[in-house]
Amino acid sequence: MEHQYEQALRLYIQKLTGNLSAAEESYVHKMLAEDAAFREIWSSLEKESISLNTEEYLNKIDAAAGLQELKQRQTVNRIFPWKSVAAAAVVLIAVAYFLFPRGTNKQQIAQQKISKPQQISLLTGNGQSIRLDTTGTIALGNATLNTSGGTLKYTSADTIQNTLLVPAGKNYKLVLSDGSEVWLNAATRLRFPFHFAGPSREVYIDGEAYFKVAKDVDRPFIVHTPLTRVEVLGTAFNVNTYQSGQVQTALVEGRVIARSANGESQDLRPGYKADYQQAKGFTTRPFDEEEVLSWMNGVYYFHSMPLTELAGLASRFYGIHITLDEKKFAGVATTGLMDRNKLNDFLNDLQTTAHITYQLSGDELYIK
């Protein structure tokens, strides 16, 4: 019965929003004629939407619960904007797409080829630039690099500083000499030595990365960001410096201490993240591990995010340049997720729910 209710609700919302295909409409007529239970559910949905005005009916649908449902499915790529209360009809469409798999849209988006983004590369301390998009072994002076499965491993006793560059639209994994693992998100750079020497293990990050640090009680692991430094012994945590003037450190397991340049510090426990802003200092709060780390699986969740901000995020996530009519979309916010392998679905949903028009040419996307 519960499954039938979900099915009827999906079809009913598609009917209200004009997204019911001819085949689905025929199916509804058949079910109404032959299935008493379906007919009863459909009738109750009609009565409820009539007794409430559209806006109240929309507000009864729990978008937060929908996002939780979406996380559990994880195979669906959806976005869900709304323009405050004034455009509640958008919410109705949004929830329909949020809770259930996509039906057939009236307007299909043509598949378009994206220009190939920059390559993942390693810039060595002596000025060499090594492309890491191939699989194999690379002999490099005193180091031997092994690239396979989107991961760089190496052997070397050289303490020279190197920089791993991951461009927009991609991510990559690095295994350091001490066995620590680092997953780098798009548009991220990490500076590190092939071999750690001295009493500490230190790296420098700009962008976003997840660290799983090998325990070494005699040598603390230190992550330097543009604004803070994170000190650990052996732990797992995520660092994000994408937003100018702000650093986020989210602790999954173990213990870390985040310190600012002015000496302020914040001790974290698992399940909490520290947000550091130059003007406000540190603030801490619990975080959703699945959301914060979803980028490692090529997925990104976002909550009530302004479309103007989402455009910047999507540019980095998909490796394209997005130009948005900020005046037209001021006040539009979105909740949902993006899948790195499904740009067309992302644009398709934006077109349906936010009523955008767009032009995609190479790696340039214009939204208006």
C-alpha positions as CSV (number, residue, x, y, z in Angstrom):
1,M,0.0,0.0,0.0
2,E,2.8,2.4,0.9
3,H,4.5,1.7,-2.5
4,Q,1.2,2.4,-4.3
5,Y,0.8,5.7,-2.4
6,E,4.3,6.8,-3.5
7,Q,3.5,5.8,-7.1
8,A,0.1,7.7,-7.0
9,L,1.7,10.8,-5.4
10,R,4.4,10.9,-8.1
11,L,1.9,10.6,-10.9
12,Y,-0.4,13.2,-9.3
13,I,2.3,15.7,-8.9
14,Q,3.5,15.1,-12.5
15,K,-0.1,15.7,-13.6
16,L,-0.3,19.0,-11.7
17,T,2.9,20.2,-13.1
18,G,2.2,19.2,-16.7
19,N,4.9,16.5,-16.7
20,L,2.6,13.5,-17.1
21,S,3.5,11.6,-20.3
22,A,0.8,10.2,-22.6
23,A,1.7,6.6,-21.5
24,E,1.5,7.6,-17.8
25,E,-1.8,9.4,-18.3
26,S,-3.2,6.2,-20.0
27,Y,-1.9,4.2,-17.0
28,V,-3.6,6.5,-14.5
29,H,-6.9,6.2,-16.3
30,K,-6.5,2.4,-16.3
31,M,-5.7,2.3,-12.6
32,L,-8.6,4.6,-11.7
33,A,-11.0,2.3,-13.6
34,E,-9.7,-1.0,-12.4
35,D,-7.9,-0.6,-9.0
36,A,-10.1,0.5,-6.0
37,A,-7.1,1.2,-3.8
38,F,-5.4,3.4,-6.4
39,R,-8.7,5.2,-7.0
40,E,-9.1,5.9,-3.3
41,I,-5.5,7.3,-3.0
42,W,-6.0,9.5,-6.1
43,S,-9.3,10.8,-4.8
44,S,-7.7,11.7,-1.4
45,L,-4.9,13.6,-3.2
46,E,-7.4,15.6,-5.2
47,K,-9.5,16.5,-2.2
48,E,-6.4,17.6,-0.2
49,S,-5.1,19.8,-3.0
50,I,-8.5,21.3,-3.5
51,S,-9.2,21.9,0.1
52,L,-5.9,23.6,0.5
53,N,-4.7,26.3,-1.8
54,T,-1.7,25.3,-3.9
55,E,0.8,27.1,-1.7
56,E,-0.4,25.3,1.5
57,Y,-0.4,22.0,-0.4
58,L,3.2,22.5,-1.4
59,N,4.2,23.5,2.1
60,K,2.9,20.2,3.5
61,I,5.5,18.3,1.4
62,D,8.7,17.9,3.5
63,A,11.6,18.8,1.3
64,A,14.1,17.9,4.1
65,A,12.6,14.4,4.2
66,G,12.9,14.3,0.5
67,L,16.6,15.0,0.6
68,Q,17.1,12.2,3.1
69,E,15.3,9.9,0.7
70,L,17.5,11.1,-2.1
71,K,20.6,10.4,-0.2
72,Q,19.5,6.8,0.3
73,R,18.9,6.3,-3.4
74,Q,22.0,8.2,-4.5
75,T,21.4,7.1,-8.1
76,V,19.2,10.1,-8.9
77,N,20.6,13.5,-9.8
78,R,18.3,16.4,-9.0
79,I,18.2,20.0,-8.1
80,F,15.3,21.9,-6.5
81,P,15.0,25.6,-6.5
82,W,12.4,28.0,-5.1
83,K,11.9,31.7,-5.0
84,S,10.7,32.1,-1.4
85,V,7.0,31.9,-0.9
86,A,6.1,33.8,-4.0
87,A,7.0,31.0,-6.4
88,A,5.6,28.0,-4.4
89,A,4.7,26.3,-7.6
90,V,8.4,25.7,-8.2
91,V,8.6,23.9,-4.9
92,L,5.9,21.5,-6.1
93,I,7.8,20.6,-9.2
94,A,11.0,20.4,-7.1
95,V,9.6,17.9,-4.6
96,A,8.2,15.7,-7.4
97,Y,11.7,15.5,-8.9
98,F,13.2,15.3,-5.4
99,L,11.3,12.3,-4.2
100,F,11.0,10.2,-7.3
101,P,12.9,9.2,-10.4
102,R,12.6,11.4,-13.5
103,G,9.7,11.1,-15.8
104,T,9.9,12.1,-19.5
105,N,10.4,15.8,-19.8
106,K,8.6,17.7,-22.5
107,Q,11.8,19.4,-23.6
108,Q,14.9,17.2,-23.9
109,I,18.3,18.8,-23.7
110,A,20.7,17.9,-26.5
111,Q,23.8,16.0,-25.6
112,Q,26.8,18.4,-26.0
113,K,30.4,17.6,-25.8
114,I,32.4,19.5,-23.2
115,S,35.9,20.7,-24.0
116,K,38.5,18.5,-22.4
117,P,39.6,20.1,-19.1
118,Q,43.2,20.6,-17.9
119,Q,45.1,17.5,-16.9
120,I,46.1,16.4,-13.4
121,S,49.7,17.1,-13.0
122,L,52.7,17.0,-10.6
123,L,55.0,20.0,-10.5
124,T,58.3,19.0,-9.0
125,G,60.6,21.1,-7.0
126,N,63.1,21.3,-9.8
127,G,60.5,22.6,-12.2
128,Q,59.4,19.5,-14.1
129,S,55.7,19.1,-14.9
130,I,54.5,15.5,-15.0
131,R,51.0,14.5,-16.4
132,L,49.3,12.0,-14.2
133,D,46.4,11.1,-16.4
134,T,48.1,7.9,-17.7
135,T,48.6,4.6,-16.0
136,G,52.1,3.2,-15.5
137,T,55.4,3.8,-13.9
138,I,57.4,7.0,-14.3
139,A,61.1,7.2,-13.5
140,L,61.9,10.7,-12.2
141,G,65.4,11.3,-11.0
142,N,65.5,10.0,-7.4
143,A,61.8,9.1,-7.4
144,T,59.7,6.4,-9.1
145,L,56.0,7.3,-9.6
146,N,53.2,4.8,-10.1
147,T,49.9,6.0,-11.4
148,S,46.9,3.8,-11.6
149,G,43.2,3.9,-10.7
150,G,43.3,7.6,-10.2
151,T,46.0,7.3,-7.6
152,L,49.6,8.4,-7.3
153,K,52.0,6.3,-5.3
154,Y,55.8,6.8,-5.2
155,T,59.0,5.8,-3.7
156,S,61.7,8.3,-3.0
157,A,64.1,9.5,-0.3
158,D,64.1,13.0,-1.7
159,T,62.8,15.8,0.6
160,I,62.2,18.2,-2.3
161,Q,58.8,20.0,-2.2
162,N,56.4,19.1,-5.0
163,T,52.9,20.4,-5.9
164,L,50.0,18.2,-7.1
165,L,47.6,20.1,-9.2
166,V,44.0,18.8,-9.7
167,P,42.0,21.0,-12.1
168,A,38.3,21.8,-12.1
169,G,36.0,18.9,-12.9
170,K,38.3,16.2,-11.6
171,N,39.6,14.6,-8.3
172,Y,42.6,12.5,-7.4
173,K,44.2,10.4,-4.7
174,L,47.7,10.6,-3.3
175,V,49.5,8.2,-1.0
176,L,52.3,9.9,0.9
177,S,55.6,8.4,1.9
178,D,54.4,7.7,5.4
179,G,51.3,5.8,4.2
180,S,48.9,8.7,4.8
181,E,46.2,9.0,2.1
182,V,44.9,12.2,0.6
183,W,41.9,12.6,-1.7
184,L,41.9,15.9,-3.5
185,N,38.8,17.5,-4.8
186,A,38.5,19.7,-8.0
187,A,40.5,22.9,-8.3
188,T,42.8,21.9,-5.5
189,R,46.6,22.0,-5.1
190,L,48.7,20.2,-2.5
191,R,52.3,20.9,-1.7
192,F,54.2,18.1,-0.1
193,P,57.7,16.5,0.0
194,F,58.4,13.1,-1.4
195,H,59.9,12.1,1.9
196,F,59.2,13.7,5.3
197,A,62.3,14.7,7.2
198,G,62.5,16.3,10.7
199,P,60.2,16.1,13.7
200,S,56.9,16.8,11.8
201,R,55.1,15.8,8.6
202,E,53.9,19.0,6.9
203,V,51.8,19.6,3.8
204,Y,50.1,22.7,2.3
205,I,46.6,22.6,0.9
206,D,44.5,25.1,-1.1
207,G,41.1,23.8,-2.2
208,E,39.5,20.8,-0.6
209,A,41.0,17.4,0.5
210,Y,40.2,14.5,2.7
211,F,43.1,13.2,4.8
212,K,43.5,9.8,6.4
213,V,46.7,10.2,8.3
214,A,49.0,7.3,9.3
215,K,49.6,7.4,13.0
216,D,53.1,8.4,14.2
217,V,53.2,9.6,17.8
218,D,56.7,11.0,17.4
219,R,55.9,13.1,14.3
220,P,52.7,15.1,14.2
221,F,51.1,15.6,10.8
222,I,50.4,19.3,10.1
223,V,48.2,20.6,7.3
224,H,48.7,24.2,6.4
225,T,45.9,26.2,4.8
226,P,45.9,29.9,3.7
227,L,44.4,30.9,7.1
228,T,45.0,28.0,9.5
229,R,47.0,24.9,10.3
230,V,45.6,21.6,11.4
231,E,47.7,19.4,13.8
232,V,47.1,15.7,14.0
233,L,48.7,12.4,15.0
234,G,46.6,9.9,13.3
235,T,43.1,10.6,12.2
236,A,40.6,11.3,9.3
237,F,39.3,14.7,8.4
238,N,38.3,17.0,5.6
239,V,39.7,20.5,4.9
240,N,37.9,23.0,2.6
241,T,39.4,26.4,1.7
242,Y,37.3,27.1,-1.4
243,Q,35.6,30.1,0.1
244,S,37.9,33.1,0.4
245,G,38.6,34.2,3.9
246,Q,37.2,30.9,5.4
247,V,38.5,27.4,6.2
248,Q,36.4,24.5,7.2
249,T,37.8,21.5,9.0
250,A,35.5,18.5,9.6
251,L,36.7,15.7,11.8
252,V,35.6,12.1,11.0
253,E,37.7,10.2,13.5
254,G,40.6,10.8,15.9
255,R,41.5,14.3,17.2
256,V,42.8,17.5,15.6
257,I,43.6,21.0,16.7
258,A,43.0,23.8,14.2
259,R,45.1,27.0,14.8
260,S,44.8,30.4,13.2
261,A,47.7,32.7,12.4
262,N,46.8,34.9,15.4
263,G,47.2,32.0,17.8
264,E,43.5,31.2,18.3
265,S,42.9,27.4,18.4
266,Q,40.0,25.0,18.3
267,D,40.1,21.4,19.5
268,L,37.7,19.1,17.6
269,R,36.1,15.8,18.3
270,P,34.6,13.4,15.7
271,G,31.4,14.5,14.1
272,Y,32.1,18.2,14.5
273,K,33.6,20.7,12.1
274,A,35.3,24.0,12.8
275,D,34.6,27.0,10.5
276,Y,37.3,29.7,10.7
277,Q,36.6,33.2,9.4
278,Q,39.1,36.0,9.6
279,A,36.5,38.4,11.0
280,K,34.8,36.0,13.5
281,G,37.4,33.4,14.4
282,F,36.4,29.7,15.0
283,T,32.8,28.4,15.3
284,T,32.0,24.7,15.7
285,R,29.0,22.6,14.9
286,P,28.0,19.0,14.0
287,F,28.2,18.0,10.4
288,D,26.6,15.4,8.1
289,E,29.5,13.1,7.1
290,E,27.7,11.8,4.0
291,E,27.2,15.3,2.7
292,V,30.7,16.7,3.5
293,L,32.4,13.7,1.9
294,S,30.1,13.0,-1.0
295,W,32.5,14.7,-3.4
296,M,34.8,11.8,-3.0
297,N,32.2,9.7,-4.9
298,G,31.6,12.4,-7.5
299,V,28.4,13.7,-5.9
300,Y,27.7,17.1,-4.2
301,Y,24.8,17.8,-1.9
302,F,23.7,21.4,-1.3
303,H,21.0,23.0,0.9
304,S,19.1,26.2,0.1
305,M,22.0,27.5,-1.9
306,P,21.5,30.7,-3.9
307,L,21.6,30.0,-7.6
308,T,24.3,32.6,-8.0
309,E,26.5,30.7,-5.6
310,L,25.6,27.3,-7.1
311,A,26.9,28.6,-10.5
312,G,30.3,29.0,-9.1
313,L,30.3,25.7,-7.4
314,A,29.0,23.9,-10.5
315,S,31.8,25.6,-12.6
316,R,34.4,24.0,-10.4
317,F,32.6,20.7,-10.0
318,Y,32.0,20.1,-13.7
319,G,35.1,21.9,-15.0
320,I,33.3,24.5,-17.1
321,H,32.9,28.2,-17.0
322,I,29.3,29.4,-16.1
323,T,28.0,32.9,-16.8
324,L,24.7,33.6,-15.0
325,D,22.2,36.5,-15.2
326,E,22.6,37.4,-11.6
327,K,19.9,40.0,-11.6
328,K,17.3,37.7,-13.0
329,F,18.0,34.9,-10.6
330,A,18.6,36.9,-7.4
331,G,16.7,35.3,-4.6
332,V,16.5,31.9,-6.2
333,A,17.8,29.1,-3.9
334,T,18.3,25.4,-4.5
335,T,18.5,22.2,-2.5
336,G,19.5,18.8,-4.0
337,L,22.6,17.2,-5.5
338,M,24.9,17.2,-8.5
339,D,26.5,14.2,-10.1
340,R,29.9,14.8,-11.8
341,N,29.0,12.4,-14.6
342,K,25.6,13.9,-15.3
343,L,25.9,17.5,-16.4
344,N,23.0,17.2,-18.8
345,D,20.7,15.9,-16.0
346,F,21.7,18.9,-13.9
347,L,20.9,21.3,-16.7
348,N,17.7,19.5,-17.6
349,D,16.5,19.8,-14.0
350,L,17.5,23.5,-13.9
351,Q,15.5,24.1,-17.0
352,T,12.5,22.4,-15.7
353,T,12.4,23.7,-12.2
354,A,14.0,27.2,-12.4
355,H,12.8,27.9,-15.9
356,I,16.3,28.8,-17.2
357,T,17.4,29.0,-20.7
358,Y,21.0,28.3,-21.5
359,Q,23.6,27.9,-24.2
360,L,26.5,25.4,-23.9
361,S,29.4,25.9,-26.2
362,G,32.5,23.9,-25.5
363,D,33.3,24.5,-21.9
364,E,31.3,27.8,-21.7
365,L,27.8,27.7,-20.3
366,Y,25.5,30.7,-20.4
367,I,22.5,30.7,-18.1
368,K,19.8,33.4,-18.5
